[in-house]
Structure formats: structure tokens, C-alpha cells
Amino acid sequence: MLDYVEYTITWAVYLAAAVGLMAVWWRLTRIIPWHTLKQVLRVVVAAAILMPAPVIYGSADWAPALFVLLLDSTVAKEADTMRAVPFLLYGLILGLLALFADGLFRYWRNKKAAF
């Protein structure tokens, strides 16, 4: 296993790469004319990239949930291969709730500005 400094550096590099990937994804989805679809696609990718999951049950070590899911589904034998799915769903639900709250706020602001 990694010691604390290596673990922190690894997460910092991963988060920097994730921010770069999100910037590219933001740029690619810019051409979509439907605002709602554009925002949902951005939330789905952000949830898949940024959500962590424990590497082993009860462990203090965490990894990106997407990678835990991929590793478990390809390597694990008779183990719970879908243990990262709840973490991915949790991130997706939180992102969609934030998107819904943003939509309600924009609706309220536009409705208030119309009067």
C-alpha cells in the first residue's frame, strides 16, 4: 500500500487530470443546443470521474469509483463486483439534485425578473 504522502500525491495528480478532462468535456458539450441535455451530460461525466469508493471494505484507502468498478468487474472472482455502483449512483443523484436546484433557482429568478 501507499504511504500517506504517496496517497496524497496520487489523488492530487488524479484530481488535476480530472479537472483537465472535465474542461475538455465542457468544451465538447458546448455545441449541444439543448441546455438541459448539456447540463445532464456534464453532471453524468463529473459523477463518474469524481466519485470515490473504498478500495476494500473497511479500508481507509479510497479510489475513483469508476476504476474500482472496472477493476472488480475484470479481476475479482466471486466477489461483490458491483460494490462501487452505489457510490456512482450516489454521486449521480447528488449531481442531478444540484442541477434540479439550479433549474428551480433560474426559473424563480426569470419569473421574478419578468414582473
N, C-alpha and C positions, 0 to 999 in steps of 0.2 A: 504494500500500500504506500501511498504518497504521504510524506510528512506535511505539516501544516503550510509551510512556505510553498512547496511544490503544488499543493492542492489549490492554494490561493492564486498562484500564478497561472495555473491551468484554467481556472474559472475566469480570470481576468482576460486571458487570451481568447477564450471561448466567447465571452460577452462582447469583446471588441469585434470578433468575427461576426457575431450575431447582429450587432448594430450595422456593420457593413452590409450584410445580407439583407437586412430589413430596409436599408437605404436603397439598395438595388431593386428590391421588390416594390417599394413605394414608387420608384421611378417607372417600373414596368406596368404597374396598375394605374398609372396616371392617365393612360389613354382610354380607359374604360369610361364611357359616358354616364353610366348609372352610378350615382353617388353611393347608394345603399350597397350595391354589389361590390363596389370598390372597397368600401369600408369593411364589409364582411370578409372579403378575401384577405385583407390586411390583418384582421384580427385572427383568422384561422392560422395564418403562417406565423404570426407572433406567438400565439399559444403553443404551436407545435415546436417552435425553436426555443422559447424562453422558459418553458415549464420544467422544473427539476423533479426528480423522483429518487428515492433511496436505491442505492446500488444493491444492497442486501437488506432484508427485513431487519429492523432494529439497529441498523448501522448509522453512524453519523456522516458517512460519505454519501454525497448526492451526485447525480449526473443528469444530463438532459434526458427528460422522459422519453423523447423520441428515440434516442440512442439506446436507452435501457430496453425499450420495447423491441427494437430491431435486434439487439444482441440476444435477448431472451427468446425471440421467435426463431433465430437461426442456430443458436448454440445449445440452449437449455434442453435437457431431456427430462420428461415427466415433471417438470417444474411448472409453476404458475407463470405461463408465458405472457399473460395479459395483465400482469400486476402494475404496469405503468399506465394502462388505459384510464383508470380513474383520475390520475394526475393530469393527463392530457384533457380529459373531459372537464375537469375542474377548471383548468386554465381557459378552455374554450367557453365555458359557461360564464366565468368571470369577465372575460373579454366581451362577450355578447351582451351581458348586463350593462357593462360600461358603455358600450355602443348604443344600447337602448336608452340609457340615461342621457347620453349626449343628444340623441334624437329628440327626446322629450324636451330637453332644455332648448334646443334650436327651434322646435315647434312653438314653445312657450314664448321665446324671445321674438320670433317672427310675428306671432299672433299679437303680442303686446305692442310691437312696432307698427302694426297695421292700424291700430286705433289711435 
